[in-house]
């Protein structure tokens, strides 16, 4: 099924929307806690966060660098996840098209 049909039928977009709303609510909760505790010195309160991420160095006998990494940001006071992200160094679509000598269409 083409990507346009997948999104227009509502598949896949509900998870993205839900994730976005959860992030927004977590940020608002952090802002509320900051204002409540008197941390607001400017109009945009700063919240304390803890960040952690990883990019594995283990690979099965090749270059010893993994192609996958991830990170998370968590509010210190609220203990809510503000952001989770994954990254990949290669695009599978581009990789397949380069092997078959095809031009990759514009994509994310």
Gaussian input, Z-matrix of N, CA and C with variables (Angstrom, degrees):
# hf/3-21g

backbone

0 1
 N
 C     1     B1
 C     2     B2     1     A1
 N     3     B3     2     A2     1     D1
 C     4     B4     3     A3     2     D2
 C     5     B5     4     A4     3     D3
 N     6     B6     5     A5     4     D4
 C     7     B7     6     A6     5     D5
 C     8     B8     7     A7     6     D6
 N     9     B9     8     A8     7     D7
 C    10    B10     9     A9     8     D8
 C    11    B11    10    A10     9     D9
 N    12    B12    11    A11    10    D10
 C    13    B13    12    A12    11    D11
 C    14    B14    13    A13    12    D12
 N    15    B15    14    A14    13    D13
 C    16    B16    15    A15    14    D14
 C    17    B17    16    A16    15    D15
 N    18    B18    17    A17    16    D16
 C    19    B19    18    A18    17    D17
 C    20    B20    19    A19    18    D18
 N    21    B21    20    A20    19    D19
 C    22    B22    21    A21    20    D20
 C    23    B23    22    A22    21    D21
 N    24    B24    23    A23    22    D22
 C    25    B25    24    A24    23    D23
 C    26    B26    25    A25    24    D24
 N    27    B27    26    A26    25    D25
 C    28    B28    27    A27    26    D26
 C    29    B29    28    A28    27    D27
 N    30    B30    29    A29    28    D28
 C    31    B31    30    A30    29    D29
 C    32    B32    31    A31    30    D30
 N    33    B33    32    A32    31    D31
 C    34    B34    33    A33    32    D32
 C    35    B35    34    A34    33    D33
 N    36    B36    35    A35    34    D34
 C    37    B37    36    A36    35    D35
 C    38    B38    37    A37    36    D36
 N    39    B39    38    A38    37    D37
 C    40    B40    39    A39    38    D38
 C    41    B41    40    A40    39    D39
 N    42    B42    41    A41    40    D40
 C    43    B43    42    A42    41    D41
 C    44    B44    43    A43    42    D42
 N    45    B45    44    A44    43    D43
 C    46    B46    45    A45    44    D44
 C    47    B47    46    A46    45    D45
 N    48    B48    47    A47    46    D46
 C    49    B49    48    A48    47    D47
 C    50    B50    49    A49    48    D48
 N    51    B51    50    A50    49    D49
 C    52    B52    51    A51    50    D50
 C    53    B53    52    A52    51    D51
 N    54    B54    53    A53    52    D52
 C    55    B55    54    A54    53    D53
 C    56    B56    55    A55    54    D54
 N    57    B57    56    A56    55    D55
 C    58    B58    57    A57    56    D56
 C    59    B59    58    A58    57    D57
 N    60    B60    59    A59    58    D58
 C    61    B61    60    A60    59    D59
 C    62    B62    61    A61    60    D60
 N    63    B63    62    A62    61    D61
 C    64    B64    63    A63    62    D62
 C    65    B65    64    A64    63    D63
 N    66    B66    65    A65    64    D64
 C    67    B67    66    A66    65    D65
 C    68    B68    67    A67    66    D66
 N    69    B69    68    A68    67    D67
 C    70    B70    69    A69    68    D68
 C    71    B71    70    A70    69    D69
 N    72    B72    71    A71    70    D70
 C    73    B73    72    A72    71    D71
 C    74    B74    73    A73    72    D72
 N    75    B75    74    A74    73    D73
 C    76    B76    75    A75    74    D74
 C    77    B77    76    A76    75    D75
 N    78    B78    77    A77    76    D76
 C    79    B79    78    A78    77    D77
 C    80    B80    79    A79    78    D78
 N    81    B81    80    A80    79    D79
 C    82    B82    81    A81    80    D80
 C    83    B83    82    A82    81    D81
 N    84    B84    83    A83    82    D82
 C    85    B85    84    A84    83    D83
 C    86    B86    85    A85    84    D84
 N    87    B87    86    A86    85    D85
 C    88    B88    87    A87    86    D86
 C    89    B89    88    A88    87    D87
 N    90    B90    89    A89    88    D88
 C    91    B91    90    A90    89    D89
 C    92    B92    91    A91    90    D90
 N    93    B93    92    A92    91    D91
 C    94    B94    93    A93    92    D92
 C    95    B95    94    A94    93    D93
 N    96    B96    95    A95    94    D94
 C    97    B97    96    A96    95    D95
 C    98    B98    97    A97    96    D96
 N    99    B99    98    A98    97    D97
 C   100   B100    99    A99    98    D98
 C   101   B101   100   A100    99    D99
 N   102   B102   101   A101   100   D100
 C   103   B103   102   A102   101   D101
 C   104   B104   103   A103   102   D102
 N   105   B105   104   A104   103   D103
 C   106   B106   105   A105   104   D104
 C   107   B107   106   A106   105   D105
 N   108   B108   107   A107   106   D106
 C   109   B109   108   A108   107   D107
 C   110   B110   109   A109   108   D108
 N   111   B111   110   A110   109   D109
 C   112   B112   111   A111   110   D110
 C   113   B113   112   A112   111   D111
 N   114   B114   113   A113   112   D112
 C   115   B115   114   A114   113   D113
 C   116   B116   115   A115   114   D114
 N   117   B117   116   A116   115   D115
 C   118   B118   117   A117   116   D116
 C   119   B119   118   A118   117   D117
 N   120   B120   119   A119   118   D118
 C   121   B121   120   A120   119   D119
 C   122   B122   121   A121   120   D120
 N   123   B123   122   A122   121   D121
 C   124   B124   123   A123   122   D122
 C   125   B125   124   A124   123   D123
 N   126   B126   125   A125   124   D124
 C   127   B127   126   A126   125   D125
 C   128   B128   127   A127   126   D126
 N   129   B129   128   A128   127   D127
 C   130   B130   129   A129   128   D128
 C   131   B131   130   A130   129   D129
 N   132   B132   131   A131   130   D130
 C   133   B133   132   A132   131   D131
 C   134   B134   133   A133   132   D132
 N   135   B135   134   A134   133   D133
 C   136   B136   135   A135   134   D134
 C   137   B137   136   A136   135   D135
 N   138   B138   137   A137   136   D136
 C   139   B139   138   A138   137   D137
 C   140   B140   139   A139   138   D138
 N   141   B141   140   A140   139   D139
 C   142   B142   141   A141   140   D140
 C   143   B143   142   A142   141   D141
 N   144   B144   143   A143   142   D142
 C   145   B145   144   A144   143   D143
 C   146   B146   145   A145   144   D144
 N   147   B147   146   A146   145   D145
 C   148   B148   147   A147   146   D146
 C   149   B149   148   A148   147   D147
 N   150   B150   149   A149   148   D148
 C   151   B151   150   A150   149   D149
 C   152   B152   151   A151   150   D150
 N   153   B153   152   A152   151   D151
 C   154   B154   153   A153   152   D152
 C   155   B155   154   A154   153   D153
 N   156   B156   155   A155   154   D154
 C   157   B157   156   A156   155   D155
 C   158   B158   157   A157   156   D156
 N   159   B159   158   A158   157   D157
 C   160   B160   159   A159   158   D158
 C   161   B161   160   A160   159   D159
 N   162   B162   161   A161   160   D160
 C   163   B163   162   A162   161   D161
 C   164   B164   163   A163   162   D162
 N   165   B165   164   A164   163   D163
 C   166   B166   165   A165   164   D164
 C   167   B167   166   A166   165   D165
 N   168   B168   167   A167   166   D166
 C   169   B169   168   A168   167   D167
 C   170   B170   169   A169   168   D168
 N   171   B171   170   A170   169   D169
 C   172   B172   171   A171   170   D170
 C   173   B173   172   A172   171   D171
 N   174   B174   173   A173   172   D172
 C   175   B175   174   A174   173   D173
 C   176   B176   175   A175   174   D174
 N   177   B177   176   A176   175   D175
 C   178   B178   177   A177   176   D176
 C   179   B179   178   A178   177   D177
 N   180   B180   179   A179   178   D178
 C   181   B181   180   A180   179   D179
 C   182   B182   181   A181   180   D180
 N   183   B183   182   A182   181   D181
 C   184   B184   183   A183   182   D182
 C   185   B185   184   A184   183   D183
 N   186   B186   185   A185   184   D184
 C   187   B187   186   A186   185   D185
 C   188   B188   187   A187   186   D186
 N   189   B189   188   A188   187   D187
 C   190   B190   189   A189   188   D188
 C   191   B191   190   A190   189   D189
 N   192   B192   191   A191   190   D190
 C   193   B193   192   A192   191   D191
 C   194   B194   193   A193   192   D192
 N   195   B195   194   A194   193   D193
 C   196   B196   195   A195   194   D194
 C   197   B197   196   A196   195   D195
 N   198   B198   197   A197   196   D196
 C   199   B199   198   A198   197   D197
 C   200   B200   199   A199   198   D198
 N   201   B201   200   A200   199   D199
 C   202   B202   201   A201   200   D200
 C   203   B203   202   A202   201   D201
 N   204   B204   203   A203   202   D202
 C   205   B205   204   A204   203   D203
 C   206   B206   205   A205   204   D204
 N   207   B207   206   A206   205   D205
 C   208   B208   207   A207   206   D206
 C   209   B209   208   A208   207   D207
 N   210   B210   209   A209   208   D208
 C   211   B211   210   A210   209   D209
 C   212   B212   211   A211   210   D210
 N   213   B213   212   A212   211   D211
 C   214   B214   213   A213   212   D212
 C   215   B215   214   A214   213   D213
 N   216   B216   215   A215   214   D214
 C   217   B217   216   A216   215   D215
 C   218   B218   217   A217   216   D216
 N   219   B219   218   A218   217   D217
 C   220   B220   219   A219   218   D218
 C   221   B221   220   A220   219   D219
 N   222   B222   221   A221   220   D220
 C   223   B223   222   A222   221   D221
 C   224   B224   223   A223   222   D222
 N   225   B225   224   A224   223   D223
 C   226   B226   225   A225   224   D224
 C   227   B227   226   A226   225   D225
 N   228   B228   227   A227   226   D226
 C   229   B229   228   A228   227   D227
 C   230   B230   229   A229   228   D228
 N   231   B231   230   A230   229   D229
 C   232   B232   231   A231   230   D230
 C   233   B233   232   A232   231   D231
 N   234   B234   233   A233   232   D232
 C   235   B235   234   A234   233   D233
 C   236   B236   235   A235   234   D234
 N   237   B237   236   A236   235   D235
 C   238   B238   237   A237   236   D236
 C   239   B239   238   A238   237   D237
 N   240   B240   239   A239   238   D238
 C   241   B241   240   A240   239   D239
 C   242   B242   241   A241   240   D240
 N   243   B243   242   A242   241   D241
 C   244   B244   243   A243   242   D242
 C   245   B245   244   A244   243   D243
 N   246   B246   245   A245   244   D244
 C   247   B247   246   A246   245   D245
 C   248   B248   247   A247   246   D246
 N   249   B249   248   A248   247   D247
 C   250   B250   249   A249   248   D248
 C   251   B251   250   A250   249   D249
 N   252   B252   251   A251   250   D250
 C   253   B253   252   A252   251   D251
 C   254   B254   253   A253   252   D252
 N   255   B255   254   A254   253   D253
 C   256   B256   255   A255   254   D254
 C   257   B257   256   A256   255   D255
 N   258   B258   257   A257   256   D256
 C   259   B259   258   A258   257   D257
 C   260   B260   259   A259   258   D258
 N   261   B261   260   A260   259   D259
 C   262   B262   261   A261   260   D260
 C   263   B263   262   A262   261   D261
 N   264   B264   263   A263   262   D262
 C   265   B265   264   A264   263   D263
 C   266   B266   265   A265   264   D264
 N   267   B267   266   A266   265   D265
 C   268   B268   267   A267   266   D266
 C   269   B269   268   A268   267   D267
 N   270   B270   269   A269   268   D268
 C   271   B271   270   A270   269   D269
 C   272   B272   271   A271   270   D270
 N   273   B273   272   A272   271   D271
 C   274   B274   273   A273   272   D272
 C   275   B275   274   A274   273   D273
 N   276   B276   275   A275   274   D274
 C   277   B277   276   A276   275   D275
 C   278   B278   277   A277   276   D276
 N   279   B279   278   A278   277   D277
 C   280   B280   279   A279   278   D278
 C   281   B281   280   A280   279   D279
 N   282   B282   281   A281   280   D280
 C   283   B283   282   A282   281   D281
 C   284   B284   283   A283   282   D282
 N   285   B285   284   A284   283   D283
 C   286   B286   285   A285   284   D284
 C   287   B287   286   A286   285   D285
 N   288   B288   287   A287   286   D286
 C   289   B289   288   A288   287   D287
 C   290   B290   289   A289   288   D288
 N   291   B291   290   A290   289   D289
 C   292   B292   291   A291   290   D290
 C   293   B293   292   A292   291   D291
 N   294   B294   293   A293   292   D292
 C   295   B295   294   A294   293   D293
 C   296   B296   295   A295   294   D294
 N   297   B297   296   A296   295   D295
 C   298   B298   297   A297   296   D296
 C   299   B299   298   A298   297   D297
 N   300   B300   299   A299   298   D298
 C   301   B301   300   A300   299   D299
 C   302   B302   301   A301   300   D300
 N   303   B303   302   A302   301   D301
 C   304   B304   303   A303   302   D302
 C   305   B305   304   A304   303   D303
 N   306   B306   305   A305   304   D304
 C   307   B307   306   A306   305   D305
 C   308   B308   307   A307   306   D306
 N   309   B309   308   A308   307   D307
 C   310   B310   309   A309   308   D308
 C   311   B311   310   A310   309   D309
 N   312   B312   311   A311   310   D310
 C   313   B313   312   A312   311   D311
 C   314   B314   313   A313   312   D312
 N   315   B315   314   A314   313   D313
 C   316   B316   315   A315   314   D314
 C   317   B317   316   A316   315   D315
 N   318   B318   317   A317   316   D316
 C   319   B319   318   A318   317   D317
 C   320   B320   319   A319   318   D318
 N   321   B321   320   A320   319   D319
 C   322   B322   321   A321   320   D320
 C   323   B323   322   A322   321   D321

   B1=1.4534
   B2=1.5218
   B3=1.3359
   B4=1.4678
   B5=1.5244
   B6=1.3153
   B7=1.4693
   B8=1.5234
   B9=1.3515
   B10=1.4734
   B11=1.5250
   B12=1.3529
   B13=1.4652
   B14=1.5226
   B15=1.3165
   B16=1.4705
   B17=1.5239
   B18=1.3278
   B19=1.4614
   B20=1.5268
   B21=1.3581
   B22=1.4562
   B23=1.5244
   B24=1.3403
   B25=1.4582
   B26=1.5230
   B27=1.3214
   B28=1.4552
   B29=1.5009
   B30=1.3267
   B31=1.4634
   B32=1.5174
   B33=1.2857
   B34=1.4504
   B35=1.5149
   B36=1.3129
   B37=1.4579
   B38=1.5264
   B39=1.3356
   B40=1.4617
   B41=1.5236
   B42=1.3295
   B43=1.4618
   B44=1.5248
   B45=1.3263
   B46=1.4588
   B47=1.5262
   B48=1.3306
   B49=1.4660
   B50=1.5129
   B51=1.3250
   B52=1.4629
   B53=1.5267
   B54=1.3253
   B55=1.4580
   B56=1.5278
   B57=1.3309
   B58=1.4642
   B59=1.5228
   B60=1.3260
   B61=1.4652
   B62=1.5180
   B63=1.3086
   B64=1.4701
   B65=1.5249
   B66=1.3336
   B67=1.4658
   B68=1.5172
   B69=1.3284
   B70=1.4678
   B71=1.5224
   B72=1.3290
   B73=1.4603
   B74=1.5253
   B75=1.3150
   B76=1.4671
   B77=1.5185
   B78=1.3304
   B79=1.4671
   B80=1.5209
   B81=1.3394
   B82=1.4683
   B83=1.5221
   B84=1.3265
   B85=1.4665
   B86=1.5248
   B87=1.3312
   B88=1.4632
   B89=1.5163
   B90=1.3453
   B91=1.4681
   B92=1.5170
   B93=1.3444
   B94=1.4647
   B95=1.5210
   B96=1.3121
   B97=1.4675
   B98=1.5243
   B99=1.3329
   B100=1.4671
   B101=1.5177
   B102=1.3352
   B103=1.4658
   B104=1.5241
   B105=1.3228
   B106=1.4618
   B107=1.5311
   B108=1.3335
   B109=1.4612
   B110=1.5211
   B111=1.3298
   B112=1.4508
   B113=1.5111
   B114=1.3231
   B115=1.4651
   B116=1.5190
   B117=1.3151
   B118=1.4543
   B119=1.5247
   B120=1.3197
   B121=1.4558
   B122=1.5197
   B123=1.3008
   B124=1.4538
   B125=1.5218
   B126=1.3218
   B127=1.4599
   B128=1.5215
   B129=1.3047
   B130=1.4668
   B131=1.5296
   B132=1.3311
   B133=1.4658
   B134=1.5199
   B135=1.3058
   B136=1.4651
   B137=1.5182
   B138=1.2956
   B139=1.4594
   B140=1.5255
   B141=1.3130
   B142=1.4629
   B143=1.5257
   B144=1.3247
   B145=1.4590
   B146=1.5170
   B147=1.3131
   B148=1.4560
   B149=1.5210
   B150=1.3144
   B151=1.4646
   B152=1.5185
   B153=1.3070
   B154=1.4557
   B155=1.5177
   B156=1.2955
   B157=1.4538
   B158=1.5074
   B159=1.3191
   B160=1.4657
   B161=1.5121
   B162=1.2999
   B163=1.4559
   B164=1.5187
   B165=1.2962
   B166=1.4584
   B167=1.5222
   B168=1.2897
   B169=1.4617
   B170=1.5356
   B171=1.3125
   B172=1.4582
   B173=1.5293
   B174=1.2968
   B175=1.4538
   B176=1.5126
   B177=1.2803
   B178=1.4614
   B179=1.5186
   B180=1.3290
   B181=1.4466
   B182=1.5182
   B183=1.2962
   B184=1.4688
   B185=1.5244
   B186=1.3043
   B187=1.4644
   B188=1.5288
   B189=1.3016
   B190=1.4619
   B191=1.5264
   B192=1.3166
   B193=1.4614
   B194=1.5223
   B195=1.3160
   B196=1.4537
   B197=1.5196
   B198=1.3201
   B199=1.4579
   B200=1.5221
   B201=1.3256
   B202=1.4565
   B203=1.5242
   B204=1.3341
   B205=1.4568
   B206=1.5155
   B207=1.3246
   B208=1.4610
   B209=1.5131
   B210=1.3454
   B211=1.4625
   B212=1.5197
   B213=1.3388
   B214=1.4587
   B215=1.5239
   B216=1.3331
   B217=1.4643
   B218=1.5231
   B219=1.3496
   B220=1.4651
   B221=1.5099
   B222=1.3371
   B223=1.4574
   B224=1.5236
   B225=1.3347
   B226=1.4680
   B227=1.5292
   B228=1.3196
   B229=1.4718
   B230=1.5166
   B231=1.3322
   B232=1.4633
   B233=1.5181
   B234=1.3293
   B235=1.4673
   B236=1.5345
   B237=1.3396
   B238=1.4633
   B239=1.5216
   B240=1.3115
   B241=1.4634
   B242=1.5236
   B243=1.3330
   B244=1.4602
   B245=1.5193
   B246=1.3171
   B247=1.4530
   B248=1.5180
   B249=1.3251
   B250=1.4571
   B251=1.5183
   B252=1.3100
   B253=1.4551
   B254=1.5056
   B255=1.3192
   B256=1.4594
   B257=1.5165
   B258=1.3130
   B259=1.4553
   B260=1.5316
   B261=1.3231
   B262=1.4561
   B263=1.5170
   B264=1.3288
   B265=1.4694
   B266=1.5164
   B267=1.3265
   B268=1.4530
   B269=1.5202
   B270=1.3234
   B271=1.4581
   B272=1.5280
   B273=1.2999
   B274=1.4657
   B275=1.5275
   B276=1.3310
   B277=1.4648
   B278=1.5298
   B279=1.3182
   B280=1.4703
   B281=1.5309
   B282=1.3137
   B283=1.4520
   B284=1.5375
   B285=1.3266
   B286=1.4631
   B287=1.5251
   B288=1.3364
   B289=1.4626
   B290=1.5251
   B291=1.3187
   B292=1.4637
   B293=1.5282
   B294=1.3287
   B295=1.4640
   B296=1.5287
   B297=1.3336
   B298=1.4640
   B299=1.5236
   B300=1.3412
   B301=1.4719
   B302=1.5238
   B303=1.3236
   B304=1.4586
   B305=1.5212
   B306=1.3254
   B307=1.4597
   B308=1.5273
   B309=1.3125
   B310=1.4650
   B311=1.5185
   B312=1.3361
   B313=1.4653
   B314=1.5262
   B315=1.3315
   B316=1.4721
   B317=1.5320
   B318=1.3038
   B319=1.4605
   B320=1.5218
   B321=1.3334
   B322=1.4569
   B323=1.4977
   A1=108.20
   A2=118.60
   A3=120.91
   A4=111.88
   A5=115.02
   A6=121.50
   A7=112.12
   A8=117.14
   A9=120.33
   A10=110.66
   A11=117.02
   A12=120.41
   A13=111.44
   A14=115.75
   A15=120.93
   A16=110.50
   A17=116.74
   A18=120.90
   A19=111.05
   A20=117.64
   A21=119.76
   A22=112.38
   A23=117.47
   A24=121.00
   A25=112.16
   A26=117.44
   A27=120.98
   A28=114.35
   A29=117.46
   A30=120.05
   A31=108.70
   A32=116.81
   A33=120.40
   A34=114.13
   A35=119.09
   A36=120.08
   A37=111.89
   A38=117.98
   A39=119.66
   A40=111.21
   A41=118.09
   A42=120.47
   A43=110.76
   A44=116.18
   A45=120.28
   A46=110.03
   A47=116.95
   A48=121.37
   A49=110.86
   A50=116.69
   A51=120.31
   A52=110.93
   A53=116.42
   A54=120.67
   A55=110.72
   A56=116.54
   A57=120.55
   A58=111.55
   A59=116.56
   A60=119.85
   A61=111.03
   A62=117.52
   A63=119.76
   A64=111.34
   A65=116.50
   A66=120.27
   A67=110.42
   A68=117.03
   A69=121.41
   A70=110.58
   A71=117.40
   A72=120.56
   A73=111.59
   A74=116.56
   A75=119.89
   A76=110.55
   A77=117.94
   A78=121.48
   A79=110.20
   A80=117.15
   A81=120.05
   A82=111.21
   A83=117.08
   A84=120.26
   A85=110.23
   A86=116.89
   A87=120.47
   A88=111.57
   A89=117.44
   A90=121.17
   A91=110.58
   A92=117.21
   A93=121.30
   A94=110.57
   A95=116.99
   A96=120.48
   A97=110.19
   A98=117.63
   A99=121.25
   A100=111.27
   A101=116.41
   A102=120.54
   A103=110.05
   A104=116.65
   A105=122.23
   A106=111.17
   A107=117.14
   A108=121.31
   A109=113.14
   A110=117.47
   A111=120.78
   A112=114.84
   A113=117.36
   A114=120.22
   A115=112.88
   A116=117.63
   A117=120.21
   A118=110.39
   A119=116.13
   A120=120.87
   A121=110.17
   A122=116.73
   A123=122.23
   A124=107.87
   A125=117.23
   A126=120.08
   A127=113.70
   A128=117.84
   A129=121.80
   A130=107.98
   A131=118.00
   A132=119.14
   A133=111.82
   A134=115.29
   A135=121.46
   A136=108.01
   A137=116.87
   A138=120.25
   A139=108.47
   A140=114.79
   A141=120.02
   A142=108.45
   A143=114.95
   A144=120.76
   A145=110.51
   A146=114.65
   A147=122.40
   A148=106.37
   A149=116.76
   A150=122.12
   A151=109.53
   A152=115.43
   A153=120.03
   A154=108.22
   A155=115.59
   A156=120.91
   A157=110.59
   A158=114.75
   A159=118.51
   A160=109.98
   A161=114.44
   A162=122.80
   A163=104.57
   A164=115.34
   A165=121.26
   A166=112.05
   A167=116.70
   A168=122.22
   A169=110.61
   A170=117.47
   A171=120.21
   A172=110.59
   A173=115.80
   A174=123.04
   A175=106.88
   A176=117.47
   A177=120.86
   A178=112.96
   A179=116.34
   A180=122.32
   A181=116.63
   A182=118.97
   A183=120.36
   A184=109.61
   A185=117.73
   A186=120.68
   A187=111.97
   A188=117.79
   A189=124.00
   A190=113.48
   A191=117.07
   A192=122.45
   A193=107.65
   A194=116.40
   A195=120.39
   A196=110.52
   A197=116.50
   A198=121.37
   A199=111.84
   A200=117.82
   A201=121.77
   A202=112.23
   A203=116.28
   A204=121.70
   A205=109.82
   A206=117.01
   A207=120.73
   A208=109.85
   A209=115.04
   A210=120.77
   A211=109.40
   A212=115.95
   A213=121.52
   A214=109.27
   A215=115.60
   A216=122.41
   A217=106.81
   A218=116.94
   A219=122.76
   A220=108.85
   A221=117.31
   A222=122.41
   A223=110.72
   A224=117.49
   A225=121.39
   A226=111.04
   A227=117.28
   A228=119.86
   A229=113.18
   A230=117.16
   A231=119.82
   A232=112.74
   A233=117.10
   A234=122.98
   A235=111.55
   A236=117.09
   A237=121.27
   A238=109.84
   A239=114.94
   A240=121.05
   A241=108.31
   A242=116.62
   A243=121.57
   A244=111.83
   A245=117.37
   A246=120.44
   A247=110.23
   A248=115.77
   A249=122.81
   A250=106.06
   A251=116.91
   A252=119.54
   A253=112.30
   A254=114.82
   A255=121.56
   A256=107.71
   A257=116.58
   A258=121.24
   A259=109.11
   A260=114.89
   A261=122.79
   A262=106.92
   A263=116.88
   A264=119.73
   A265=112.94
   A266=117.64
   A267=119.89
   A268=110.89
   A269=116.13
   A270=122.17
   A271=107.73
   A272=116.99
   A273=121.22
   A274=111.10
   A275=117.64
   A276=121.23
   A277=110.97
   A278=116.58
   A279=120.38
   A280=111.17
   A281=116.30
   A282=121.05
   A283=111.17
   A284=117.35
   A285=121.27
   A286=110.24
   A287=117.16
   A288=120.51
   A289=112.37
   A290=118.25
   A291=119.76
   A292=111.30
   A293=117.39
   A294=120.77
   A295=111.57
   A296=116.86
   A297=120.77
   A298=112.06
   A299=116.77
   A300=123.44
   A301=112.94
   A302=116.19
   A303=121.25
   A304=108.93
   A305=116.15
   A306=120.45
   A307=108.99
   A308=116.96
   A309=121.01
   A310=110.43
   A311=117.34
   A312=119.34
   A313=109.72
   A314=118.38
   A315=120.12
   A316=110.22
   A317=115.94
   A318=121.34
   A319=109.20
   A320=116.00
   A321=120.76
   A322=111.38
   D1=128.39
   D2=178.58
   D3=-60.76
   D4=151.35
   D5=-177.53
   D6=-56.92
   D7=-39.56
   D8=-178.40
   D9=-62.71
   D10=-43.04
   D11=178.49
   D12=-66.38
   D13=-38.41
   D14=-179.86
   D15=-60.02
   D16=-47.39
   D17=-178.67
   D18=-71.87
   D19=-41.61
   D20=-177.65
   D21=-66.69
   D22=-26.07
   D23=177.31
   D24=-80.39
   D25=-2.61
   D26=177.97
   D27=91.98
   D28=-5.18
   D29=178.69
   D30=-75.53
   D31=140.59
   D32=174.98
   D33=83.21
   D34=-31.65
   D35=-176.87
   D36=-78.93
   D37=-25.76
   D38=-177.95
   D39=-65.88
   D40=-37.23
   D41=178.83
   D42=-67.51
   D43=-40.32
   D44=179.40
   D45=-65.38
   D46=-44.73
   D47=178.98
   D48=-62.24
   D49=-45.91
   D50=-179.66
   D51=-61.67
   D52=-42.70
   D53=179.53
   D54=-62.80
   D55=-41.89
   D56=179.38
   D57=-63.03
   D58=-43.81
   D59=178.65
   D60=-64.20
   D61=-41.34
   D62=178.88
   D63=-61.91
   D64=-40.96
   D65=177.54
   D66=-62.50
   D67=-46.22
   D68=-178.45
   D69=-61.61
   D70=-43.56
   D71=178.73
   D72=-63.90
   D73=-38.48
   D74=178.48
   D75=-65.08
   D76=-41.16
   D77=178.70
   D78=-65.47
   D79=-43.41
   D80=178.69
   D81=-63.22
   D82=-39.07
   D83=177.59
   D84=-63.65
   D85=-40.40
   D86=177.35
   D87=-65.14
   D88=-41.01
   D89=176.83
   D90=-61.62
   D91=-42.97
   D92=-179.58
   D93=-62.22
   D94=-43.68
   D95=179.50
   D96=-64.05
   D97=-39.13
   D98=179.35
   D99=-63.38
   D100=-44.83
   D101=179.61
   D102=-65.62
   D103=-43.16
   D104=-179.11
   D105=-60.78
   D106=-36.65
   D107=-178.08
   D108=-89.26
   D109=4.86
   D110=175.69
   D111=78.87
   D112=21.74
   D113=-179.96
   D114=-85.55
   D115=-2.92
   D116=-175.56
   D117=-83.99
   D118=100.41
   D119=175.83
   D120=-100.11
   D121=-21.70
   D122=176.31
   D123=-126.04
   D124=173.71
   D125=-176.03
   D126=-66.15
   D127=-24.91
   D128=178.68
   D129=-107.83
   D130=99.82
   D131=-175.78
   D132=-67.10
   D133=143.48
   D134=176.87
   D135=-95.20
   D136=137.70
   D137=177.46
   D138=-114.52
   D139=150.16
   D140=178.14
   D141=-84.74
   D142=134.66
   D143=-179.08
   D144=-131.70
   D145=161.08
   D146=173.07
   D147=-118.19
   D148=130.70
   D149=-178.99
   D150=-117.58
   D151=143.06
   D152=174.81
   D153=-149.91
   D154=144.43
   D155=179.33
   D156=-153.45
   D157=167.71
   D158=178.52
   D159=-148.80
   D160=147.82
   D161=172.24
   D162=-138.54
   D163=103.29
   D164=-172.14
   D165=-62.67
   D166=143.44
   D167=177.08
   D168=-99.74
   D169=0.22
   D170=-175.50
   D171=-94.03
   D172=126.73
   D173=175.99
   D174=-143.19
   D175=150.79
   D176=-171.03
   D177=-80.07
   D178=74.25
   D179=171.02
   D180=81.19
   D181=13.32
   D182=-179.64
   D183=-103.82
   D184=-106.70
   D185=-177.24
   D186=-96.97
   D187=-2.78
   D188=179.49
   D189=63.59
   D190=23.18
   D191=171.64
   D192=-124.47
   D193=125.63
   D194=178.96
   D195=-71.99
   D196=154.94
   D197=177.62
   D198=-89.57
   D199=-5.05
   D200=-174.01
   D201=-119.84
   D202=141.69
   D203=176.52
   D204=-144.44
   D205=162.30
   D206=178.96
   D207=-149.59
   D208=161.88
   D209=179.01
   D210=-152.81
   D211=158.13
   D212=178.08
   D213=-142.72
   D214=147.14
   D215=174.37
   D216=-123.60
   D217=127.61
   D218=-176.49
   D219=-127.04
   D220=134.76
   D221=176.80
   D222=-68.65
   D223=134.12
   D224=-176.34
   D225=-67.19
   D226=-48.66
   D227=-176.20
   D228=-77.87
   D229=-41.80
   D230=-175.12
   D231=-84.69
   D232=-20.25
   D233=-176.68
   D234=60.72
   D235=25.96
   D236=178.92
   D237=-100.67
   D238=145.69
   D239=178.56
   D240=-76.45
   D241=120.97
   D242=179.45
   D243=-93.74
   D244=-29.83
   D245=-178.58
   D246=-157.61
   D247=138.82
   D248=171.16
   D249=-134.31
   D250=129.90
   D251=-179.12
   D252=-138.78
   D253=147.32
   D254=175.25
   D255=-121.26
   D256=147.88
   D257=177.91
   D258=-136.02
   D259=146.28
   D260=177.75
   D261=-128.79
   D262=137.74
   D263=-176.63
   D264=-79.26
   D265=-19.84
   D266=-179.52
   D267=-122.88
   D268=149.94
   D269=176.40
   D270=-99.88
   D271=122.05
   D272=-177.03
   D273=-62.30
   D274=-39.95
   D275=-180.00
   D276=-62.11
   D277=-45.74
   D278=179.07
   D279=-65.36
   D280=-37.82
   D281=-179.47
   D282=-63.79
   D283=-45.00
   D284=179.58
   D285=-66.49
   D286=-44.07
   D287=-179.03
   D288=-65.23
   D289=-33.20
   D290=178.99
   D291=-70.06
   D292=-32.44
   D293=178.46
   D294=-71.83
   D295=-31.11
   D296=-179.31
   D297=-97.96
   D298=8.49
   D299=179.85
   D300=57.19
   D301=38.38
   D302=175.68
   D303=-106.50
   D304=154.32
   D305=176.95
   D306=-86.08
   D307=132.51
   D308=179.79
   D309=-75.40
   D310=134.03
   D311=175.73
   D312=-74.01
   D313=161.32
   D314=176.62
   D315=-60.14
   D316=132.56
   D317=179.75
   D318=-154.68
   D319=176.83
   D320=-176.91
   D321=-76.41

